[in-house]
Amino acid sequence: MPQPSKREIRCDVCGQNFPSRAVIPASLIRGPVTALIREQHANWTDDSHICLPDLNRYRTDYIEKSLIEERGELSDLERQVVDSLREHEILTENLNQDYDQQVTVGEHIADIVASFGGSWTFIICFGIVMSLWITINSVALFTRPFDPFPFILLNLVLSCLAAIQAPVIMMSQNRQESKDRLRAEHDYRVNLKAELEIRHLHSKLDLLLTHQWQRLLDIQQLQTDLLEEIVEQRSPKSQRREKNPPTGS
Ligand SMILES: [Zn+2]
C-alpha cells in the first residue's frame, strides 16, 4: 500500500493518495451522506478522509436514493387517496332511492293520500263539492232534495272522510320519521368520515412537512456544498496555482 507523502492524504474509501485540497475530512461532511458512506465502509470513522470524486459519487447516490424514496411515498399517498375516495363513494349513497325501494304499495298510497290531503288542491276541491252539495239541496227546495237541511248525509260523509284521513296521515308521518332517523344516522356517518379524512389530511401534511421537506433541505445543502467547492476551485488563487504549478509537481 503506498504511503502518503507529506502533502498527500490517503482517502479511506478508495485507498488512494490525493493532494490535501482534494481530500475532505469526515467532520465536514453532512450527516445523511456520512450514513450512506458508513453503510458501505463500516470502518469509516469521524477521523477518516474522503477524496472529492468519491464524495461526489456518494452525494449523487444520496440524492438519487432520496428521490426514489420520495416517489415511493408519493405513490403510497396516491393509493391512500384512491382508497379513501372509494370508501367515500360507498358512504354517500343516495339514501332516498334506497329507502323508496323498500316501500310497500300501502305505504306508497298513504304517502300520495297524505300529500294530496295537505295541499291547496284538496281544500279547493273540497270547498267546491261542499258548496255544490249545499246549493243543490237548498235551491231545489221545490222538488224533493236527496239531503235536505241540516244535511245529515253530508255530515256522515265528512265524518267518514276524517276517520279515514287521520290514520293515513299518521302512517305517512311514521314513515317520514323513520326516514329522518335513517338520514340522521347517515349524516352522522358522513360527518365521522369527514372528520377522519381531515385527520388523515393532517397526517399527510405533517409527512410532507417533516420528511420530504427535510430531504429537500438536505439535497439543497449538498448542492450548496458542491457550488462552494466549484467557486473555490475557480477562485483566482487556485487558478494562479494552476497556471504556475509549484516546482516538483
Ligand atoms: Zn477516494
Boltz pocket constraint, residues with backbone or C-beta under 6 A from the ligand:
constraints:
  - pocket:
      binder: B
      contacts: [[A, 11], [A, 12], [A, 13], [A, 14], [A, 15], [A, 16], [A, 50], [A, 51], [A, 52], [A, 54]]
      max_distance: 6.0
